[in-house]
Amino acid sequence: MMIRVKLALVCLLFCSYTASQAKVTLPAFFSSNMVLQQKAQINMKGKANPGDLVMLACSWDEKKYAQRADKAGNFKLKIKTPAYGGPYIMVLSAAGKAIKFDNVLIGDVWLCSGQSNMEMPLAGWGKVANYESEIAAANYPNIRLLQVNHTTANFPTDDVSVQNGGWNVCSPASVPEFSSTAYFFAREVYKQTGIPIGLIHSSWGGTVAEAWTSAKTISQFTDFKTSLAQVQQTNGEEDYLKQITAWNEALRFHDKGFRSGRAIWAGKDIADAGWKEMTLPAFFDAKESPGFDGVVWFKKKIEIPQNWKGNELTLSLGTIDDNDITFFDGEEIGRTEGYDRERKYQVSKEMVSPGEHFITVRVFDGGGGGGIYGEAANFYMECAGEKVSLNGTWRCKIAVDFKDLKPMPQANSGANRPTVLYNAMIHPFITFAIKGVIWYQGEANASRASQYETLFPALIQDWRTQFKNPELPFYFAQLAGYGRGEGDEASWPMLRNAQLKTLALPYTGMAVTIDIGEEGDIHPKNKQDVGKRLALIALAKTYHKPVDYSGPVYQTMVRQKNELILTFGFDKGIQAKSGGLDGFFVAGDDDVFYPAKALIKNGGVHLHSDKVAEPVKARYSWSNYPRGNLTNSSGLPASPFAARIR
């Protein structure tokens, strides 16, 4: 009865004002269908006409919140929320006009950020495992989605750009282009707790951690002094244009595929000498050259049948990372920028004749995974109602290795500059109460793993300072298995080790995903387990549920004669997932690592190698795409690590 009375009071207040748009502006994260953090103070900041009395009524209590806008038109209402529940109605009014917020829930709000593996949608360019059935089953009206647009800012802003008018109810219509990791996280938490979940998804593929960090924190790193100064200067555009023009000229000069401005590698008569065979679709740096960034040309000979003559031909090249120029018989037929855009190009009917032809694709990879990848089903040519797959053997050749060029200049409008994503995509939310953060990032910083050891913890502490919550839960996904390279040739194990060390910070948790990666795809399709493993951490550490949330975590190591004895946290039921223990290596002072024989004794792992008389170092799953199998009674994998006797 009391709820109906409160609802009637709010509706009466709403109806007493005109239904036209109020002369009040609010951040875009205040909308119908939103989730407000339970048992919290919500700061509703906005603008109205100077001197206007701004009032708010909420159907969950009998209080009326009011404040008069100051001389600049600013106001801030401090709202107290109850325990989770809803739906509720809120009405904000000023100057005889009102804004009504319908279908509002009180629950827990999680901020979801990082790079492309957090951004990866259920459908779209992502297409997670079983995405069609997952989307069809995504009827969760108590999960709400807020999608932040990609935006940069050189200085902190309170404005934020969002999609679809604000918050959306989770449904098969709203979820396909939303973060799959975030959705699967929320689904598991909601199923286990019944608490409404709001997801603020604010991520950007291919971005570095320093871009998500505030100026106050990043200024403490001497490595970023110059680039931060460039971000904060106001007259650097002219200098950048000169720098990028010179860099592109150098790139063109070094590109062996061009001569005097002509794409000589796209011609029909180009010889095969020096070209390697490669099976596509796949990432070039995963299959052929680990860690490569630069320009690679791909080509394929095709045979056009007689009945295609005089018809327009469609080439579907799936997804390319990052940019491409595509040629048919040496003639450019299209170019596209962006790793997340599918390529479809048209070949005019005048060029379609029976016989032998060549498709050539120049791929520019600026960082991270690169090549022609994506779903095999999206890699084909189509003409006259017939579709022929382009999967299989292509030829490829490196035209430019960026190691031979000066670093690419960064524009004062690009995403990979210190602070610019924090300023535009995180800072607007710092006065909006949240429950915690989930994070999936690190690929773009893998070449600077030692720096990440201090940068990543600094980012976490930075956000806790900004959100004024020193105990803000921050749960992150460790990099999955991907690509080639072992030992000193591998950069991802070092980044994973930096992530592991970050667990020294309180109120953190790490979802180990080493076992669910894909050797040839930097964007593994199993995002269900990534989301669930992050959810297990939250359920255990934030919601205090009795769930197992971690595989074994390395703790200590001692030597007895020629044997290393390792102890682990979360060692209940420590075991090999199947067969004998695999993935361990040992070394002496010479730093030459050999595979170790590993046995579990008394809850610890004992290592030795006949080739190492006095071992002092150990590694586990120390490669880009390892095959370790240590687990415990939870069935979750142990984290990769490197250790030495101190």
C-alpha positions in Angstrom: 0.0 0.0 0.0 2.8 2.4 0.9 4.5 1.8 -2.4 1.3 2.7 -4.3 1.0 5.9 -2.3 4.5 7.0 -3.0 4.1 6.2 -6.7 0.9 8.3 -6.7 2.7 11.2 -5.2 5.4 11.1 -7.9 2.9 10.8 -10.7 0.9 13.7 -9.2 4.1 15.8 -9.2 4.8 14.8 -12.8 1.3 15.6 -14.0 1.4 19.1 -12.4 4.0 20.2 -14.9 3.9 20.4 -18.7 5.2 17.3 -20.6 7.5 19.4 -22.8 11.3 19.1 -22.5 12.5 20.7 -19.3 15.2 23.4 -19.5 17.5 21.1 -17.5 20.4 19.2 -18.8 21.9 16.1 -17.2 24.7 13.7 -18.0 23.7 11.0 -20.5 23.8 8.3 -17.9 20.7 9.6 -16.2 17.9 8.1 -18.3 14.9 5.8 -18.1 15.8 2.2 -17.6 18.9 3.1 -15.6 20.3 1.3 -12.6 21.3 3.3 -9.5 23.8 1.9 -7.0 22.0 0.6 -4.0 22.6 2.0 -0.5 24.6 4.9 -1.9 24.6 8.6 -2.3 23.9 9.4 -6.0 25.0 12.8 -7.1 22.7 14.1 -9.8 24.7 17.1 -11.2 23.3 19.2 -14.1 22.4 22.6 -15.4 19.3 24.7 -15.3 18.5 28.3 -15.7 20.3 30.4 -13.1 18.2 30.7 -10.0 15.7 28.0 -10.9 14.5 25.7 -8.2 15.3 22.1 -9.2 13.2 19.4 -7.5 13.3 15.7 -7.6 10.8 13.1 -6.4 11.5 9.3 -6.3 8.9 6.6 -5.9 11.0 4.7 -3.4 10.8 7.2 -0.6 8.7 10.3 0.6 11.6 12.7 0.4 11.8 15.6 -2.0 15.2 16.7 -3.1 15.6 20.3 -4.1 18.3 22.8 -4.8 18.3 26.2 -6.5 20.7 26.5 -9.5 23.6 28.8 -8.9 24.6 31.9 -11.0 26.2 29.6 -13.6 23.1 27.3 -13.7 24.8 24.4 -11.9 23.0 22.3 -9.4 23.7 19.0 -7.6 21.1 16.9 -5.9 22.3 14.3 -3.4 20.0 11.2 -3.5 19.9 8.4 -1.0 19.1 5.0 -2.5 17.6 2.0 -0.6 18.5 -1.7 -0.9 18.0 -3.1 -4.3 14.6 -3.3 -5.9 12.3 -1.6 -8.3 11.2 -0.6 -10.9 10.7 2.9 -9.7 9.8 6.3 -11.2 11.8 9.5 -10.8 10.6 13.0 -11.8 13.0 16.0 -12.1 11.3 19.4 -12.4 12.3 23.0 -12.8 10.6 26.2 -14.1 7.3 24.5 -14.6 8.6 21.7 -16.7 9.6 18.1 -15.9 11.6 15.1 -16.9 10.3 11.7 -16.1 12.6 8.6 -15.7 10.7 5.4 -16.0 11.6 1.8 -15.1 14.5 2.7 -12.8 16.1 -0.1 -10.8 18.2 0.0 -7.7 21.0 -2.5 -7.8 24.7 -2.8 -8.4 26.5 -0.8 -11.1 29.7 -2.2 -12.6 32.1 -0.3 -14.9 33.5 -2.4 -17.6 36.6 -1.2 -19.4 39.7 -2.1 -21.4 40.5 -2.8 -25.0 39.1 -5.1 -27.7 38.6 -8.3 -25.7 36.4 -6.3 -23.4 34.8 -4.5 -26.3 34.2 -7.7 -28.3 30.4 -7.9 -28.9 28.3 -11.0 -28.9 27.5 -10.5 -32.6 29.0 -7.8 -34.9 32.7 -8.2 -35.5 33.0 -10.5 -32.4 30.6 -13.4 -33.0 31.3 -15.2 -29.8 30.8 -19.0 -29.5 27.1 -19.9 -30.0 26.3 -16.2 -30.4 23.0 -16.7 -32.1 21.6 -18.9 -29.3 23.2 -16.7 -26.6 21.5 -13.6 -28.1 18.1 -15.4 -28.4 18.3 -16.3 -24.7 19.3 -12.8 -23.4 16.0 -11.9 -21.8 17.2 -10.3 -18.5 15.0 -7.3 -17.8 16.9 -6.7 -14.5 20.2 -6.3 -16.3 20.6 -2.9 -17.9 23.2 -1.8 -20.5 24.8 1.6 -21.0 27.2 1.8 -24.1 29.7 4.6 -24.1 30.8 5.9 -27.5 34.5 6.1 -28.4 35.6 9.6 -27.6 38.8 11.3 -26.6 39.5 14.5 -24.7 42.8 16.2 -24.0 41.5 17.4 -20.7 38.9 16.0 -18.2 35.3 16.5 -19.2 32.0 16.0 -17.4 30.2 15.3 -20.7 29.9 11.8 -22.0 28.5 10.4 -25.3 26.4 7.2 -25.1 24.5 5.1 -27.6 20.8 4.4 -27.9 19.6 7.3 -25.9 21.0 6.0 -22.6 20.3 2.9 -20.6 18.7 -0.1 -22.3 17.0 -3.2 -20.9 19.0 -6.3 -21.7 17.1 -8.2 -24.4 17.8 -10.0 -27.7 17.4 -6.7 -29.4 19.8 -4.7 -27.2 22.6 -7.2 -26.4 24.1 -8.2 -29.8 26.5 -5.2 -30.1 27.2 -5.0 -26.4 30.4 -6.3 -24.6 30.1 -10.1 -24.4 32.5 -10.3 -21.4 30.5 -7.7 -19.5 27.1 -9.4 -20.4 28.3 -12.9 -19.3 29.7 -11.4 -16.1 26.4 -9.7 -15.3 24.3 -12.8 -16.2 26.2 -15.0 -13.7 26.2 -12.4 -10.9 22.5 -11.8 -11.4 21.6 -15.5 -11.4 23.5 -16.0 -8.2 22.3 -13.0 -6.3 19.1 -11.7 -7.8 20.4 -8.2 -7.6 19.7 -5.9 -10.6 22.9 -5.2 -12.4 23.8 -2.1 -14.4 26.7 -2.3 -16.8 28.5 0.8 -18.0 30.6 -0.4 -20.9 33.4 2.0 -21.7 36.2 0.3 -23.6 38.1 0.8 -26.9 40.0 -1.8 -28.9 43.7 -1.6 -29.3 44.2 1.0 -26.6 47.0 1.4 -24.1 46.6 1.6 -20.3 48.2 5.0 -20.0 45.3 6.4 -22.1 42.9 5.3 -19.4 44.9 7.0 -16.6 44.5 10.5 -15.2 47.1 13.3 -15.8 47.8 13.5 -12.1 48.9 9.9 -12.0 50.5 9.6 -15.4 52.6 12.7 -14.8 54.5 10.6 -12.1 55.9 8.4 -14.9 58.9 10.0 -16.6 58.3 7.7 -19.6 55.2 9.7 -20.5 56.4 13.2 -19.8 56.9 14.2 -23.4 53.7 12.6 -24.7 51.6 14.0 -21.9 53.0 17.5 -22.6 52.0 17.1 -26.3 48.4 16.1 -25.3 48.1 19.1 -23.1 49.4 21.7 -25.5 46.9 23.6 -27.6 49.0 24.3 -30.7 50.4 21.0 -31.7 48.2 20.1 -34.6 50.5 21.8 -37.2 53.6 20.0 -35.8 51.8 16.7 -35.9 50.7 17.1 -39.5 54.3 17.8 -40.5 55.5 14.7 -38.5 52.8 12.3 -39.8 53.3 13.5 -43.4 57.0 12.9 -43.2 56.4 9.5 -41.5 54.0 8.4 -44.2 56.4 9.5 -46.9 59.1 7.3 -45.2 56.6 4.4 -45.0 55.8 4.7 -48.7 59.5 4.9 -49.5 60.3 1.8 -47.5 57.3 -0.2 -48.8 58.8 -2.6 -51.3 55.4 -3.2 -52.8 55.5 0.3 -54.3 57.8 1.8 -56.9 57.5 5.4 -58.1 54.0 5.5 -56.6 52.9 2.3 -58.4 51.7 -0.8 -56.6 54.1 -3.2 -58.3 53.3 -6.1 -56.0 49.7 -5.9 -57.0 50.4 -6.6 -60.7 49.5 -9.9 -62.5 53.1 -10.4 -63.6 54.8 -10.2 -60.1 57.1 -13.1 -59.5 56.6 -15.5 -56.6 60.3 -15.3 -55.4 60.4 -14.4 -51.7 56.7 -14.9 -51.1 55.7 -17.4 -48.4 52.6 -19.5 -48.3 50.1 -18.9 -45.5 46.7 -20.2 -44.8 44.0 -17.5 -44.4 42.1 -16.2 -42.6 44.6 -15.9 -39.7 46.7 -13.3 -37.9 50.1 -12.9 -39.6 52.0 -12.2 -36.4 50.5 -15.3 -34.8 51.4 -17.6 -37.7 54.5 -16.2 -39.3 56.2 -13.5 -37.3 55.5 -13.1 -33.6 55.4 -9.5 -32.5 55.5 -8.1 -36.0 54.1 -4.6 -36.8 54.3 -3.2 -40.3 53.0 -3.8 -43.8 52.4 -7.2 -45.3 51.1 -7.9 -48.8 48.9 -10.9 -49.5 47.9 -12.3 -52.9 45.9 -15.2 -54.3 45.5 -16.5 -57.8 41.8 -17.3 -58.6 40.1 -18.9 -61.6 36.9 -17.2 -62.9 34.5 -19.6 -64.7 32.9 -18.9 -68.1 29.4 -18.2 -66.7 30.7 -15.3 -64.5 31.7 -13.3 -67.5 30.0 -9.8 -67.6 28.7 -10.0 -64.0 29.8 -7.9 -61.1 32.0 -9.8 -58.6 31.9 -9.3 -54.8 35.0 -9.9 -52.7 34.3 -10.5 -49.0 37.6 -10.4 -47.1 36.2 -10.7 -43.5 38.0 -8.6 -41.0 41.5 -7.0 -41.4 43.7 -5.6 -38.7 44.3 -2.7 -39.1 43.9 -1.1 -42.6 44.0 -2.4 -46.1 44.2 -1.5 -49.8 42.7 -4.2 -52.0 43.6 -4.8 -55.7 42.1 -6.9 -58.4 44.6 -7.6 -61.3 46.7 -4.7 -60.1 43.8 -2.2 -60.0 42.7 -0.8 -56.6 39.1 -1.7 -55.9 38.8 -0.4 -52.3 40.4 0.5 -49.0 39.2 0.5 -45.4 40.6 1.6 -42.1 39.8 -0.1 -38.8 40.3 -3.6 -37.4 36.6 -3.9 -36.5 35.1 -3.4 -40.0 34.3 -6.2 -42.4 35.5 -5.7 -45.9 33.3 -6.2 -49.0 34.5 -4.8 -52.3 33.0 -4.8 -55.8 34.8 -5.7 -59.0 33.2 -4.1 -62.0 31.7 -6.5 -64.6 34.2 -5.1 -67.2 37.0 -6.7 -65.2 35.4 -10.1 -64.8 36.5 -12.4 -67.6 37.0 -16.2 -67.7 40.4 -17.4 -66.7 43.2 -16.5 -64.2 43.1 -13.4 -62.1 44.9 -12.1 -58.9 43.6 -10.6 -55.7 46.2 -8.6 -53.8 45.7 -7.1 -50.3 48.1 -4.7 -48.7 47.7 -4.9 -44.9 48.9 -2.2 -42.6 49.3 -3.4 -39.0 50.0 -0.5 -36.5 50.2 -2.7 -33.3 48.9 -5.8 -31.7 47.5 -8.6 -33.9 47.6 -8.0 -37.6 46.5 -9.8 -40.8 43.4 -11.0 -42.6 41.4 -12.8 -39.9 37.8 -13.4 -38.8 35.1 -15.9 -39.6 36.0 -18.3 -42.5 32.4 -18.0 -43.6 32.9 -14.3 -44.3 35.9 -15.0 -46.6 34.7 -15.6 -50.2 34.0 -14.3 -53.7 30.5 -14.2 -55.1 29.2 -13.8 -58.7 26.3 -14.8 -60.8 24.6 -16.3 -57.7 27.5 -18.5 -56.9 29.8 -18.3 -53.9 33.4 -19.6 -53.8 35.5 -19.7 -50.6 38.8 -17.7 -50.5 39.9 -19.8 -47.4 43.1 -21.6 -47.8 46.6 -20.9 -49.2 47.6 -17.4 -50.1 51.1 -16.0 -50.6 52.5 -13.2 -48.4 55.5 -11.0 -48.2 56.7 -8.4 -45.7 57.0 -5.0 -47.3 57.9 -2.9 -44.2 58.9 -3.8 -40.7 58.2 -0.8 -38.4 61.4 -1.6 -36.5 63.1 0.0 -39.5 61.2 3.2 -39.1 61.0 5.9 -36.5 58.0 5.4 -34.2 54.8 6.6 -35.8 53.8 10.1 -34.6 50.7 10.2 -32.4 48.0 12.7 -33.4 46.6 15.0 -30.8 43.3 13.4 -31.6 44.2 9.7 -31.4 43.2 7.2 -28.7 46.6 5.9 -27.7 47.8 9.0 -25.9 48.2 9.4 -22.2 45.0 10.4 -20.3 42.7 11.0 -23.3 40.3 8.0 -22.7 40.3 8.6 -19.0 39.3 12.2 -19.6 36.5 11.4 -22.0 35.2 8.0 -21.1 35.9 7.5 -17.4 36.1 11.0 -15.7 32.4 11.8 -16.5 31.4 8.9 -14.2 33.5 9.6 -11.1 30.6 11.2 -9.3 28.2 8.4 -10.2 28.3 5.7 -7.6 29.4 2.2 -8.8 29.9 -1.2 -7.2 33.2 -2.1 -8.9 35.2 -2.4 -12.0 35.9 -5.3 -14.4 38.8 -4.8 -16.8 40.3 -6.7 -19.8 43.4 -5.0 -21.3 47.1 -5.5 -21.7 47.6 -6.7 -25.3 48.6 -3.2 -26.4 51.1 -2.9 -23.5 52.7 -6.3 -24.0 55.9 -5.0 -25.4 56.4 -2.9 -22.3 55.6 -5.5 -19.6 58.1 -4.2 -17.1 56.5 -0.7 -17.3 53.1 -2.3 -16.9 54.1 -3.7 -13.5 53.9 -0.2 -12.1 51.5 1.4 -14.6 48.6 -1.0 -14.1 48.6 -0.8 -10.3 48.9 3.0 -10.6 45.8 3.0 -12.8 43.8 1.0 -10.3 44.8 3.3 -7.4 44.1 6.3 -9.6 40.5 5.2 -10.3 40.0 4.4 -6.6 41.1 8.0 -5.8 38.9 9.5 -8.5 35.9 7.5 -7.4 36.7 8.4 -3.8 36.6 4.7 -2.8 39.9 3.2 -1.7 38.3 -0.2 -1.5 36.7 -0.1 -5.0 36.7 -3.8 -6.2 38.8 -4.1 -9.4 38.7 -7.4 -11.1 40.6 -8.1 -14.3 41.2 -10.8 -16.9 44.7 -12.1 -17.5 45.7 -12.3 -21.1 44.6 -15.6 -22.8 46.9 -17.9 -24.8 47.6 -16.5 -28.3 50.3 -16.6 -31.0 53.7 -18.1 -31.2 56.9 -17.5 -29.3 58.4 -19.0 -26.2 60.8 -18.0 -23.5 62.7 -14.8 -24.2 60.9 -14.4 -27.6 57.5 -14.1 -25.9 56.1 -10.8 -24.6 52.7 -11.9 -23.4 54.1 -14.1 -20.5 55.8 -11.1 -19.1 52.7 -9.0 -19.3 50.7 -11.9 -17.6 53.4 -11.9 -14.9 52.9 -8.2 -14.4 49.1 -8.8 -14.1 49.8 -11.5 -11.5 51.9 -9.2 -9.4 49.1 -6.7 -9.4 47.2 -9.0 -7.1 49.4 -7.6 -4.3 46.9 -4.7 -4.3 44.0 -5.3 -2.0 40.4 -5.6 -3.4 41.7 -7.0 -6.7 41.1 -10.3 -8.4 42.4 -11.9 -11.6 40.5 -14.3 -13.9 43.1 -16.6 -15.5 42.1 -17.4 -19.1 45.3 -19.0 -20.3 43.4 -22.2 -21.2 40.6 -20.6 -23.3 42.7 -18.6 -25.8 43.1 -19.4 -29.5 46.6 -19.7 -31.0 45.5 -18.0 -34.2 43.0 -15.4 -32.9 43.8 -12.6 -30.6 40.0 -12.4 -29.9 39.1 -15.8 -28.5 35.4 -16.7 -29.0 34.9 -18.2 -25.5 33.8 -15.1 -23.7 31.3 -17.0 -21.6 34.0 -18.4 -19.4 35.8 -15.1 -19.2 32.7 -13.4 -17.9 31.9 -16.3 -15.6 35.4 -16.3 -14.1 35.3 -12.6 -13.4 31.8 -13.2 -11.9 33.2 -15.9 -9.6 35.7 -13.5 -8.2 33.0 -10.9 -7.6 30.6 -13.5 -6.0 33.4 -14.6 -3.6 35.0 -11.3 -2.8 32.2 -8.8 -3.1 29.1 -10.8 -2.6 30.7 -13.2 -0.1 29.2 -16.3 -1.7 30.9 -19.7 -0.9 32.2 -20.3 -4.4 35.7 -21.4 -5.7 37.1 -18.6 -7.8 40.8 -19.3 -8.4 43.2 -21.9 -9.6 46.5 -22.4 -7.9 48.6 -19.2 -7.4 52.3 -19.4 -7.0 53.6 -18.4 -3.5 57.1 -19.6 -2.6 60.1 -21.7 -3.9 63.0 -23.4 -2.2 65.8 -25.7 -3.4 66.7 -29.1 -2.1 69.8 -30.4 -3.9 68.8 -30.5 -7.6 65.1 -30.0 -6.9 62.9 -27.0 -6.7 59.9 -27.2 -4.4 57.0 -24.7 -5.1 54.1 -23.9 -2.9 50.8 -22.4 -4.0 47.8 -20.5 -2.7 44.5 -22.1 -3.5 46.1 -25.5 -3.3 43.1 -27.5 -2.2 42.9 -30.5 -4.5 46.0 -29.3 -6.5 46.4 -31.6 -9.5 47.1 -31.9 -13.2 43.9 -31.4 -15.2 44.8 -34.5 -17.2 47.9 -36.8 -17.5 51.1 -35.7 -16.0 52.0 -32.1 -15.0 53.1 -30.1 -18.0 54.3 -26.6 -18.7 57.1 -26.2 -16.1 60.7 -25.2 -16.9 63.8 -24.7 -14.7 67.1 -23.0 -15.2 70.4 -22.4 -13.4 72.4 -19.2 -13.1 73.0 -19.4 -16.8 69.4 -18.6 -17.6 69.1 -21.5 -20.0 65.6 -23.1 -19.4 64.9 -26.8 -19.8 61.6 -28.6 -19.5 61.2 -29.9 -16.0 59.8 -33.1 -14.6 57.0 -32.0 -12.3 55.4 -34.0 -9.5 52.8 -33.0 -6.8 53.9 -34.0 -3.3 52.3 -32.9 0.0 50.3 -30.2 -1.8 53.4 -28.7 -3.5 55.0 -29.1 -6.9 58.5 -30.6 -7.1 60.6 -29.8 -10.2 63.9 -31.1 -11.5 65.7 -31.6 -14.8 68.7 -33.8 -15.5 70.2 -30.9 -17.4 70.2 -28.5 -14.5 72.3 -29.5 -11.5 71.6 -26.4 -9.4 68.3 -24.9 -10.5 67.5 -21.4 -9.2 64.7 -20.3 -11.5 61.3 -21.8 -12.6 58.7 -20.8 -15.1 55.2 -22.1 -15.7 53.2 -21.7 -19.0 55.9 -19.3 -20.1 55.0 -18.8 -23.8 52.5 -16.8 -25.8 50.3 -19.9 -26.2 51.3 -22.4 -23.5 50.0 -25.8 -22.6 50.3 -26.0 -18.9 47.7 -28.1 -17.0 48.0 -27.3 -13.3 44.7 -26.8 -11.6 42.9 -27.6 -8.3 39.5 -28.8 -7.1 37.9 -25.8 -8.7 39.0 -26.9 -12.2 40.3 -23.4 -12.9 43.8 -23.0 -14.3 46.9 -21.9 -12.5 48.3 -18.6 -13.5 51.5 -18.5 -15.5 54.5 -17.2 -13.5 58.2 -16.8 -13.4 60.2 -17.1 -10.1 63.7 -17.4 -8.8 65.3 -18.2 -5.4 66.1 -15.1 -3.6 
